[in-house]
Amino acid sequence: IKPGLPQLKTLQIAGEPQKGNILEVAVEYFGGEQGESIIEWSRNAADGRNFDVVAKQTKKYIVQQEDVGRLLKLSYTPVRKDGVQGEVKTRLIEIPAATSSPEPTPEPTPTTEQ
């Protein structure tokens, strides 16, 4: 019996996309015994077209200040134990700019009239 090509049934990014939070890769692998799959986290550059690699070979990524207001891209290439590579899959996640919540309206101070 020959194993199939390594592939991902699912690829997701779990976690809240906010500074300081951990984002984590969630995958469902298929195609023989899994080897050392290739994982890259990239941030879109200031020009908006290119992505710069910010982490490799880790299933967890801590959102940095530099990520705020940008897109992060997860690239995952499944690799079988014998080194055969499958097709790369990618997911994008937006790290929203911090929204400043409006100041709460102060409660009116009760006045006592005499």
C-alpha positions, 0 to 999 in steps of 0.5 A: 500500500502506497500512501497518498500525497500529503495534503491538508483537509483543513487549515485554520488560524485559531485565536483572537487577532489582537496584539499580545494574543496567540494565534495557532495553526489548526490543521487536518492532515491526510496522506501517510505519516506526517513529517516536518511540514513547512510553516511560515507566518508573514506580515504584509509590508507597508507597500501592501503588496509584499509579505515579509516572513516574521516566523518559521516552523512554529504552529503558534504566533504571538501578535506583535505591535507591528502587526496591528492594522496589517494582514498576516499570512499563514503558509503551510506546506504538508510534508510526508515523513519520507520528504514528499511535499504536498501543495502549499495552502495559505490563510490570511487574517487581519489584525485590526487597528486598535479601536479606542472605545469612547469614554463612558459618559459620566453619571450626572451628579445628583444635586440637592436643592434647598 
